[in-house]
Amino acid sequence: MKKIILILLVSIISTIGFSQSKNVQNAFNSFRQEKFAEAKHFIDLAYNNESTSNDPKMWNYRSKIYLEIMQKHNDIDANAVFSATEAHIRCLDRDKKGRIAVRKWTTEENILTGLINCGYNLFNTAVEDYNSKDYHISIKKNNEIFKILPLDKDSVLMKNYGITPSSIYKNMGLAALQLDDVESQVEYLQKSIDNNTDDPIVYFYMSRVFYEKQELGKALDYIQQGKEKVESLVKSLYKELDLVNVSDTIKRENLLSKINTISLKEINLINTEIDLFREMGKSSEEIIIKLSDAIDLDNTNEVLYIIRSEMYTKISDFVNAEIDLLEALEINSESSSANNNLASLYLTKTEPLINELNKLNYKQKSKIKVLEIQIDDLKRKALPYLMKYTEIKPTDKSALNTLAQIYYQLGMEKESTDTRNKLNSLK
């Protein structure tokens, strides 16, 4: 009796094993017939059953099915790339003799090609997920690539697609930033730096983290590290450019484009450095040097000239302050700040003259006359810029009041009255 039960049990186990093996074969048959949803169904059954979950044949078919779904049938499984990646990695399992597990059905070269496709897909769809604000899945996909990199012995992902540990960690850091996960952001961005990132923007974001924590010294340190990285990258690119044949215009243009892109990112670093210098109470002279560096990189940004003029004004260098404001207006004549600041500069220069005038005896008529002319000249110089400012900012009561006073002081009574009327209409 016991013998009969044992035979029946073996028969049942064999039947179950055969049934699951049949799922593997059914999956492949459906795959060949291009019934990909059906193929997925059968291979998932085999994958989830203990008797076939470690079967090399199952992994072989699973890698092919999920790669096809990943590349062309995203509607069947939007996250097929994870299953495809796992299957390709398992296909590279080796026996005691060091041979790949699936050698009966496919070559190692084909498996590695599929795996590279998975890495490329993970990286690019992670960017798409980021843009769609699916930040958690973006981080998960980027992290998955680290399972592939050690198997990419020829560094195809890096050489052909620029996918490196530093670029992966950078993207993870930016996603963590969007999630307000400061701890992860610092971890990922620091790993990007440790892996020799070639993107200076990583240092900018690291600096911003510490700026928001009011650790200004650390924030400044990362900015300065970023500037050193820019200098090193640009120097390296120019060396490479020197070696390129003059006739190879495409390669030369690509290198120049890279240099320009890096230089634009350097502007962000310098602007942040200037903000940090100002907040940390650095001297006006130090800030002027940093602003001059920024202007050397971008002489079309009127804001840099405006800020530098403020620093010049602080150290009473009115000549250079005026030059910078005139330059800012040359770039953007509609700048409210530049118009207002230049008018204020000219009016500020009248103050010592007015003080000197007030100290004179009424009998010193010639000196009085000279000072009055100088004061009026400065007011006339301020007038067009203050007028322009009030056109741009017509509800600024303080500016309108000053404008009315200057009109009156220069004998322009009608203009003064009209301005007073505008001012009164705002009350």
C-alpha positions as CSV (number, residue, x, y, z in Angstrom):
1,M,0.0,0.0,0.0
2,K,2.8,2.4,0.9
3,K,4.5,1.6,-2.4
4,I,1.4,2.5,-4.3
5,I,1.1,5.9,-2.4
6,L,4.8,6.6,-3.1
7,I,4.3,5.9,-6.8
8,L,1.2,8.2,-6.9
9,L,3.1,11.0,-5.1
10,V,6.0,10.8,-7.6
11,S,3.5,10.8,-10.4
12,I,1.8,13.9,-9.1
13,I,5.1,15.8,-8.6
14,S,6.2,14.8,-12.1
15,T,2.9,16.0,-13.5
16,I,3.2,19.4,-11.7
17,G,6.8,19.8,-12.9
18,F,5.8,18.9,-16.4
19,S,3.0,21.5,-16.2
20,Q,5.3,24.2,-15.1
21,S,7.9,23.3,-17.8
22,K,5.1,23.5,-20.2
23,N,4.5,27.1,-19.1
24,V,8.0,27.9,-20.2
25,Q,7.5,26.3,-23.6
26,N,4.1,28.0,-24.0
27,A,5.7,31.3,-23.2
28,F,8.2,30.8,-26.0
29,N,5.6,29.6,-28.4
30,S,3.5,32.7,-27.8
31,F,6.6,34.9,-28.1
32,R,7.3,33.4,-31.6
33,Q,3.7,34.0,-32.6
34,E,4.1,37.7,-31.4
35,K,1.4,37.2,-28.7
36,F,3.5,39.2,-26.2
37,A,0.8,39.6,-23.5
38,E,0.2,35.9,-23.6
39,A,3.9,35.1,-23.5
40,K,4.2,37.4,-20.4
41,H,1.4,35.5,-18.7
42,F,3.0,32.1,-19.2
43,I,6.5,33.2,-18.3
44,D,5.3,34.9,-15.2
45,L,3.6,31.6,-14.1
46,A,6.9,29.8,-14.6
47,Y,8.8,32.6,-12.8
48,N,6.6,32.5,-9.8
49,N,6.7,28.7,-9.4
50,E,9.4,27.1,-7.4
51,S,10.0,24.2,-9.8
52,T,11.0,26.6,-12.7
53,S,12.0,29.8,-11.0
54,N,15.7,28.9,-11.3
55,D,15.5,27.2,-14.6
56,P,18.1,28.7,-17.1
57,K,15.7,28.0,-19.9
58,M,13.0,30.1,-18.2
59,W,15.5,33.0,-17.7
60,N,16.5,32.8,-21.3
61,Y,12.9,33.1,-22.6
62,R,12.0,35.6,-19.9
63,S,14.9,37.9,-21.0
64,K,13.7,37.9,-24.6
65,I,10.0,38.4,-23.8
66,Y,10.5,41.3,-21.4
67,L,13.1,42.9,-23.6
68,E,10.6,42.9,-26.5
69,I,7.9,44.4,-24.2
70,M,10.3,47.0,-22.8
71,Q,11.3,48.2,-26.3
72,K,8.1,48.0,-28.2
73,H,5.1,47.1,-26.1
74,N,5.2,49.4,-23.1
75,D,1.4,49.2,-22.8
76,I,1.6,45.6,-21.7
77,D,4.0,46.4,-18.8
78,A,5.2,50.0,-18.2
79,N,7.9,48.7,-15.9
80,A,9.1,45.8,-18.0
81,V,12.6,47.1,-17.9
82,F,13.1,45.9,-14.3
83,S,12.1,42.3,-15.2
84,A,14.2,42.5,-18.4
85,T,17.2,43.6,-16.4
86,E,16.8,40.9,-13.8
87,A,16.4,38.2,-16.4
88,H,19.5,39.2,-18.4
89,I,21.6,39.3,-15.3
90,R,20.4,35.8,-14.3
91,C,21.2,34.6,-17.8
92,L,24.8,35.3,-17.0
93,D,24.8,32.9,-14.0
94,R,27.7,30.5,-14.4
95,D,28.1,26.8,-13.7
96,K,31.1,25.2,-11.9
97,K,33.1,25.4,-15.2
98,G,32.5,29.1,-15.6
99,R,30.1,28.7,-18.5
100,I,27.0,30.9,-18.7
101,A,23.7,29.2,-17.7
102,V,21.9,29.8,-21.0
103,R,24.7,28.8,-23.4
104,K,22.5,26.1,-25.0
105,W,20.1,28.7,-26.3
106,T,22.0,32.0,-26.7
107,T,25.4,33.5,-26.6
108,E,26.9,35.6,-23.9
109,E,27.4,38.4,-26.4
110,N,23.6,38.5,-27.1
111,I,22.8,38.6,-23.4
112,L,25.2,41.5,-22.9
113,T,23.7,43.4,-25.8
114,G,20.3,43.0,-24.3
115,L,21.6,44.1,-20.9
116,I,23.1,47.2,-22.4
117,N,19.7,48.0,-24.0
118,C,18.2,47.7,-20.5
119,G,20.8,50.1,-19.0
120,Y,20.1,52.6,-21.8
121,N,16.4,52.3,-21.3
122,L,16.6,52.7,-17.6
123,F,18.7,55.9,-17.9
124,N,16.5,57.5,-20.5
125,T,13.1,56.6,-19.0
126,A,14.4,57.7,-15.6
127,V,14.8,61.2,-17.2
128,E,11.3,61.0,-18.6
129,D,9.9,60.0,-15.2
130,Y,11.7,62.9,-13.7
131,N,10.2,65.3,-16.2
132,S,6.8,63.7,-15.4
133,K,7.4,64.3,-11.7
134,D,7.6,60.6,-11.0
135,Y,10.7,61.1,-8.8
136,H,10.6,57.9,-6.8
137,I,10.5,55.7,-9.9
138,S,13.2,57.9,-11.5
139,I,15.5,57.2,-8.5
140,K,14.6,53.5,-8.6
141,K,15.5,53.2,-12.3
142,N,18.8,55.1,-11.9
143,N,19.7,52.9,-9.0
144,E,19.0,49.7,-11.0
145,I,21.7,50.7,-13.5
146,F,24.3,50.0,-10.9
147,K,23.5,46.3,-11.2
148,I,24.4,46.5,-14.9
149,L,27.6,48.6,-14.8
150,P,29.9,45.8,-13.3
151,L,28.8,43.5,-16.1
152,D,29.5,46.1,-18.8
153,K,33.1,45.1,-19.2
154,D,33.7,47.1,-22.4
155,S,32.1,50.2,-20.8
156,V,29.6,50.5,-23.7
157,L,27.2,52.5,-21.6
158,M,29.8,55.1,-20.8
159,K,31.5,55.2,-24.3
160,N,28.4,55.2,-26.4
161,Y,25.8,56.9,-24.2
162,G,27.7,58.9,-21.5
163,I,26.1,56.9,-18.7
164,T,28.5,56.9,-15.8
165,P,28.2,56.6,-12.0
166,S,28.6,60.3,-11.6
167,S,25.8,61.1,-14.1
168,I,23.5,58.5,-12.5
169,Y,24.1,59.9,-9.0
170,K,23.6,63.4,-10.2
171,N,20.2,62.5,-11.6
172,M,19.2,60.8,-8.4
173,G,20.3,63.8,-6.4
174,L,18.1,66.1,-8.6
175,A,15.2,63.8,-8.0
176,A,15.8,63.8,-4.3
177,L,15.9,67.6,-4.4
178,Q,12.4,67.6,-5.9
179,L,11.2,65.3,-3.1
180,D,12.7,67.6,-0.4
181,D,14.8,64.7,0.7
182,V,17.8,66.6,1.8
183,E,19.7,63.6,3.3
184,S,19.4,61.6,0.1
185,Q,20.2,64.7,-2.0
186,V,23.5,65.3,-0.2
187,E,24.3,61.5,-0.4
188,Y,23.7,61.2,-4.1
189,L,25.4,64.5,-5.1
190,Q,28.4,63.8,-3.0
191,K,28.7,60.4,-4.6
192,S,28.5,62.2,-8.0
193,I,31.4,64.4,-6.9
194,D,33.4,61.4,-5.5
195,N,33.0,59.7,-8.9
196,N,34.6,62.8,-10.6
197,T,31.5,64.4,-12.1
198,D,32.1,66.6,-15.2
199,D,29.0,68.7,-14.5
200,P,29.7,71.8,-12.3
201,I,26.0,72.2,-11.6
202,V,26.4,69.4,-9.0
203,Y,28.5,71.7,-6.9
204,F,25.9,74.5,-7.2
205,Y,23.2,72.2,-5.8
206,M,25.4,71.0,-3.0
207,S,26.1,74.6,-2.1
208,R,22.5,75.4,-2.1
209,V,21.7,72.6,0.4
210,F,24.2,74.1,2.9
211,Y,23.1,77.7,2.1
212,E,19.5,76.8,3.1
213,K,20.9,75.2,6.3
214,Q,22.8,78.5,6.8
215,E,26.1,76.7,6.8
216,L,27.6,79.4,4.7
217,G,31.2,78.2,5.0
218,K,30.4,74.8,3.5
219,A,28.2,76.4,0.9
220,L,31.1,78.6,-0.2
221,D,33.5,75.7,-0.2
222,Y,31.4,73.7,-2.7
223,I,31.2,76.7,-4.9
224,Q,34.9,77.1,-4.9
225,Q,35.4,73.4,-5.6
226,G,33.0,73.8,-8.5
227,K,35.0,76.7,-9.9
228,E,38.2,74.6,-9.7
229,K,36.4,71.8,-11.6
230,V,35.3,74.2,-14.3
231,E,38.9,75.5,-14.7
232,S,40.2,71.9,-15.0
233,L,37.5,70.9,-17.5
234,V,37.9,73.9,-19.7
235,K,41.7,73.5,-19.7
236,S,41.3,69.9,-20.7
237,L,38.9,70.7,-23.5
238,Y,41.2,73.4,-24.9
239,K,44.0,70.9,-24.9
240,E,41.8,68.5,-26.8
241,L,40.8,71.3,-29.2
242,D,44.5,72.0,-30.0
243,L,45.0,68.5,-31.1
244,V,42.0,68.5,-33.5
245,N,42.7,69.1,-37.1
246,V,41.5,72.5,-38.3
247,S,39.6,70.9,-41.1
248,D,37.5,68.8,-38.7
249,T,35.0,71.5,-38.1
250,I,32.3,69.3,-36.6
251,K,34.6,68.0,-33.8
252,R,35.9,71.5,-33.2
253,E,32.4,72.9,-33.0
254,N,31.3,70.2,-30.5
255,L,34.3,70.9,-28.3
256,L,33.6,74.7,-28.4
257,S,30.0,74.0,-27.6
258,K,31.0,72.0,-24.5
259,I,33.3,74.8,-23.4
260,N,30.5,77.3,-23.8
261,T,28.1,75.1,-21.8
262,I,30.5,74.7,-19.0
263,S,31.3,78.4,-18.9
264,L,27.5,79.2,-18.6
265,K,27.4,76.9,-15.6
266,E,30.4,78.7,-14.1
267,I,28.3,81.9,-14.2
268,N,25.8,80.2,-11.8
269,L,28.7,79.3,-9.5
270,I,30.2,82.9,-9.5
271,N,26.8,84.5,-9.0
272,T,26.2,82.2,-6.0
273,E,29.7,83.0,-4.7
274,I,28.9,86.7,-4.9
275,D,25.6,86.2,-2.9
276,L,27.5,84.2,-0.3
277,F,30.3,86.9,-0.1
278,R,27.6,89.6,0.5
279,E,25.8,87.5,3.1
280,M,29.0,86.6,4.9
281,G,30.0,90.3,5.1
282,K,33.0,90.1,2.8
283,S,34.5,93.5,1.8
284,S,33.2,95.4,-1.2
285,E,36.6,95.1,-2.8
286,E,36.5,91.3,-2.6
287,I,33.0,91.3,-4.1
288,I,34.0,93.6,-6.9
289,I,36.7,91.1,-7.9
290,K,34.2,88.3,-8.0
291,L,31.7,90.4,-10.0
292,S,34.5,91.3,-12.5
293,D,35.1,87.6,-13.0
294,A,31.5,87.1,-13.7
295,I,31.3,90.0,-16.1
296,D,34.4,88.5,-18.0
297,L,32.3,85.4,-18.6
298,D,29.0,87.2,-19.3
299,N,29.2,90.9,-20.3
300,T,25.6,91.0,-21.5
301,N,24.1,90.6,-18.0
302,E,23.1,94.1,-16.8
303,V,22.4,92.8,-13.3
304,L,26.1,92.1,-12.8
305,Y,27.0,95.7,-13.7
306,I,24.2,97.0,-11.4
307,I,25.5,95.0,-8.4
308,R,29.1,96.0,-9.1
309,S,28.1,99.6,-9.3
310,E,26.5,99.3,-5.8
311,M,29.8,97.9,-4.5
312,Y,31.7,100.8,-6.1
313,T,29.2,103.3,-4.5
314,K,29.9,101.7,-1.1
315,I,33.6,102.6,-1.4
316,S,32.7,106.0,-2.9
317,D,34.1,105.1,-6.3
318,F,31.4,107.1,-8.1
319,V,33.3,107.2,-11.4
320,N,33.3,103.4,-11.9
321,A,29.8,103.1,-10.4
322,E,28.5,105.5,-13.1
323,I,30.4,103.6,-15.8
324,D,28.8,100.4,-14.8
325,L,25.3,101.8,-14.6
326,L,25.7,103.4,-18.1
327,E,26.9,100.0,-19.3
328,A,23.8,98.3,-17.8
329,L,21.5,100.7,-19.6
330,E,23.4,100.1,-22.8
331,I,22.4,96.5,-22.4
332,N,18.9,97.1,-21.2
333,S,17.5,100.7,-21.4
334,E,14.3,99.5,-19.7
335,S,16.0,98.3,-16.5
336,S,14.2,100.0,-13.6
337,S,17.1,99.3,-11.2
338,A,19.7,100.8,-13.5
339,N,17.7,104.0,-14.2
340,N,16.8,104.4,-10.6
341,N,20.3,103.8,-9.3
342,L,21.9,106.1,-11.8
343,A,19.5,108.9,-10.9
344,S,20.2,108.2,-7.2
345,L,24.0,108.3,-7.9
346,Y,23.8,111.7,-9.4
347,L,21.6,113.0,-6.6
348,T,23.9,111.4,-4.0
349,K,26.8,113.4,-5.5
350,T,25.0,116.6,-4.8
351,E,25.0,116.0,-1.1
352,P,28.6,117.1,-0.2
353,L,28.1,120.1,-2.5
354,I,24.9,121.1,-0.7
355,N,26.7,120.7,2.7
356,E,29.5,122.9,1.4
357,L,27.1,125.4,0.1
358,N,25.3,125.6,3.4
359,K,28.6,126.4,5.2
360,L,29.3,129.4,3.0
361,N,28.7,133.0,4.0
362,Y,26.2,134.8,1.7
363,K,28.9,137.2,0.8
364,Q,30.9,134.4,-1.0
365,K,28.8,134.9,-4.1
366,S,31.2,133.5,-6.6
367,K,31.7,130.2,-4.7
368,I,28.0,130.0,-4.1
369,K,27.4,130.4,-7.9
370,V,29.8,127.7,-8.8
371,L,28.3,125.2,-6.3
372,E,24.8,126.0,-7.4
373,I,25.7,125.3,-11.1
374,Q,27.4,122.1,-10.1
375,I,24.3,121.0,-8.1
376,D,21.9,121.9,-10.9
377,D,24.1,120.1,-13.5
378,L,23.9,116.9,-11.4
379,K,20.1,117.2,-11.0
380,R,19.8,117.7,-14.8
381,K,21.9,114.5,-15.3
382,A,19.6,112.6,-12.9
383,L,16.4,113.9,-14.4
384,P,16.1,111.7,-17.6
385,Y,16.8,108.5,-15.6
386,L,14.4,109.4,-12.9
387,M,11.8,110.2,-15.5
388,K,12.4,106.9,-17.2
389,Y,12.1,105.1,-13.9
390,T,8.7,106.6,-13.1
391,E,7.5,105.6,-16.6
392,I,8.5,102.0,-15.8
393,K,7.3,102.2,-12.2
394,P,4.4,104.8,-12.4
395,T,3.1,104.0,-8.8
396,D,6.3,104.6,-6.9
397,K,5.3,107.6,-4.8
398,S,8.7,108.3,-3.4
399,A,10.2,108.5,-6.9
400,L,7.4,110.8,-8.1
401,N,7.9,113.1,-5.1
402,T,11.6,113.3,-5.8
403,L,10.9,114.0,-9.5
404,A,8.4,116.8,-8.6
405,Q,11.0,118.4,-6.3
406,I,13.7,118.3,-9.0
407,Y,11.4,119.8,-11.6
408,Y,10.6,122.6,-9.2
409,Q,14.3,123.2,-8.2
410,L,15.2,123.5,-11.9
411,G,12.4,126.0,-12.6
412,M,10.2,123.5,-14.4
413,E,7.1,124.5,-12.6
414,K,4.5,123.0,-15.0
415,E,6.2,119.6,-15.0
416,S,6.5,119.8,-11.2
417,T,2.7,120.5,-10.9
418,D,1.8,117.7,-13.4
419,T,3.9,115.3,-11.4
420,R,2.3,116.4,-8.1
421,N,-1.1,115.8,-9.7
422,K,-0.1,112.3,-10.6
423,L,1.2,111.7,-7.1
424,N,-2.0,113.0,-5.6
425,S,-4.1,110.8,-7.8
426,L,-2.5,107.7,-6.3
427,K,-3.7,108.6,-2.8
